[in-house]
Each structure stands twice: as C-alpha cells, then as structure tokens.
Amino acid sequence: MSRPTVYVETYGCQMNVSDSELMLGKLAAHGYDAVEKPDGADVILVNTCAIRDHAEQRVIGRLGELKRNMKPGSIVGVTGCMAQRLGPVLLEKAKHVSVVIGPDGYRALPALIDGARQGKRQIATTFDLEEHYEDFQPRRFDKVKAWIPVQRGCDYKCTYCIVPTTRGPERSRKLADVVREVEAVVAEGMTEVVLLGQTVNSYHDGESGFADLLRAVGKVDGLRRLRFTSPHPNDFSDPVIDAMAEVDAVCEHVHLPMQSGSSRILKRMLRRYTREEYVECVAKLRAAIPGLCVTTDIIVGFPGETDDDFEETLAVVREVGFADGFTFKFSPRDGTPATRMPA
C-alpha cells in the first residue's frame, strides 16, 4: 500500500517557513511523503500569514485555485496565523477546507487530518503557552541554512500588529534546547543558523538572556554564520551588542524594523522608542561592529500620518543609510487599536 502524500505551501515570514518544516516533519513521522506540487496530493496544507490584508486575500484566491484542481478525496487545511485569526470563519468561507489549525496546534495535526478524512471538519486554535515542539524533527527545506525558533509569541502589542492575537504572548525556549538543535543541524552539514523570534533579542528563558544565547550558539563547533530576526530596537542592551561584536560567527548584519521616522507616529504605533533613540541604537551597533549592514521595515500611511511625518521618515532613511528596506502601505487589521484611530 502506497504512503499518503502531503503538500505544504507557505506564506509570510521565516517563522512560518520554520513551522512548515515542523509540520512536514510531524507528518513524515506518521507515514506521509512530502510532494513538491499540490496536484494529486492526499493532503494540502496552506500555511498562512495575517500581517496584512493583501496576504490574506492571496490565500483566499489560492484556496479557490486549489479547489478547482484537487483530486477527489483530498484534504485541504489552512494553518498558521490566518487560521488562528479567522478560525471557524474560514470553514464558512471555504467549504472545501476541512482543517483549520493555529500555530500552537501542530502536535495534533495527524489526528486532525484523520478526523477530516472521516468527514469531520476539524479546528484547533487554542494557545498552548508551553508548546515549543521540542520533540519534533523538522523536515528542512534548505541544506545549508537552518531556521531555528528561540521564541514564540509577542508581548509588545504595537497598535497596528495582529501578531499578539495570532501567536499569543511571548515565551522563550530553554537555552540548552536551542544549542542542542544547533548542534544537530551542524552535524547534518549545515553551516548557517538563523535564530527566530517575533522580537528575538528580548529572548529570556528565566535564567539566560539573548547575549548568553548568542555566546552559547556561537561556540558550536562547525557553525560558520549566525544570524537572527527580527530584533526590536528597545532590546539591544549593551551585553547583547557586546556579544554580537565578540562572537565570530555573528554576521555583520542587523534587520532593525523602524516602521516610522516620526516620533509622533512611533508613539501612536506604540513602538516605545523615539526617532532619536532609534538612530542612537543604530549608531551604537555600528560603533561596536564596523561595516555593519542595516536593513529595516517601514510602514507608510499610518493613521494620522502627515506629509511632515513622512518627510521625517525620509530624513532618517537618508541619515541611517539602510542597505535595504521593506516598505508597506498601512493595512488595517480587525481587532487592533490602529483601526479605531482617525485617518
């Protein structure tokens, strides 16, 4: 008897890529073979992002395409942040979707798929603040670079951001567990690791902080490059900057989301730093790490933003001299405070 097949399609951030690897690993351990295309797959999972409306609309359109081409008896599931945000609404909107699973529900994935195959539509969107999937064996897409989550959730609650709603409060893995996973991927021949978290440099496992983590991971024999994403400007303490400068494996690159160069807009965003504090953070990083490459995220058109606010953002872009930037038009997310702000 042939093994059932599963296809996973991923949208959104690196954390979603990592979650897709976890899901594929979990299903492989339960007898599934991964395939590269949805055509003919027994199980099709769409791992989703909810950070902007455009990302969700792409998924809705894609679900329609999959419906037209899926074979009889196939199971379609929606996982990730959009699944967490919409929950049963997804089952109402897309009648061919049988499984809806949020980011903390992947442990039950095989059982939920089994239930769906028996004709029962399944949903799992409960937060589990202890879940880090430590016993999962990810099926990694890359043979050189490994995405390794060190933290799940976020406590910052920026007024535009849906992440605290879709991924829950912040919690960090134990340092020893992260080091163990890094040692395992290096033993498999990988030379680069990217530590992942919603505000990764706020990592703290109750005993060790992010500086300790960088130093511990940097000591793993055979690791050549160590990166992390995405940090928050408020959490670049002196010990973290010192560790970045002193650990040889840490790459000379920081992706440092700014979002706006206007202190007035940053306050409305609840970013908890001013324009001046952001620029000072970049200066401290560059002083400690010569040749540092800095990239950023910027939101344009936030409620209440004026032409003068926008010009302040452009001024900071010129002053800092970012190597690259991801710029986005403000996207209202239901349930976030920004949707109640006057334009």
Stockholm file with secondary structure:
# STOCKHOLM 1.0

chainA/1-343         MSRPTVYVETYGCQMNVSDSELMLGKLAAHGYDAVEKPDGADVILVNTCAIRDHAEQRVIGRLGELKRNMKPGSIVGVTGCMAQRLGPVLLEKAKHVSVVIGPDGYRALPALIDGARQGKRQIATTFDLEEHYEDFQPRRFDKVKAWIPVQRGCDYKCTYCIVPTTRGPERSRKLADVVREVEAVVAEGMTEVVLLGQTVNSYHDGESGFADLLRAVGKVDGLRRLRFTSPHPNDFSDPVIDAMAEVDAVCEHVHLPMQSGSSRILKRMLRRYTREEYVECVAKLRAAIPGLCVTTDIIVGFPGETDDDFEETLAVVREVGFADGFTFKFSPRDGTPATRMPA
#=GR chainA/1-343 SS CCCCEEEEEECSSHHHHHHHHHHHHHHHHTTCEECSSSTTCSEEEEEECCSSHHHHHHHHHHHHHHHHHCCTTCEEEEEEHHHHHHTHHHHHHCTTEEEEECTTCGGGHHHHHHHHHTTCCEEECCCCTTCCCTTCCCCCSCSSEEEEECEESCSCCCTTCCHHHHHCSCEECCHHHHHHHHHHHHHTTCCEEEEECTTGGGCBCSSCBHHHHHHHHHTSTTCCEEEEECCCGGGCCHHHHHHHHHCTTBCSEEECCCBCSCHHHHHHHTCSSCHHHHHHHHHHHHHHSTTCEEEEEEEESCTTCCHHHHHHHHHHHHHHTCSEEEEEECCCCTTSGGGGSCC
#=GC SS_cons         CCCCEEEEEECSSHHHHHHHHHHHHHHHHTTCEECSSSTTCSEEEEEECCSSHHHHHHHHHHHHHHHHHCCTTCEEEEEEHHHHHHTHHHHHHCTTEEEEECTTCGGGHHHHHHHHHTTCCEEECCCCTTCCCTTCCCCCSCSSEEEEECEESCSCCCTTCCHHHHHCSCEECCHHHHHHHHHHHHHTTCCEEEEECTTGGGCBCSSCBHHHHHHHHHTSTTCCEEEEECCCGGGCCHHHHHHHHHCTTBCSEEECCCBCSCHHHHHHHTCSSCHHHHHHHHHHHHHHSTTCEEEEEEEESCTTCCHHHHHHHHHHHHHHTCSEEEEEECCCCTTSGGGGSCC
//
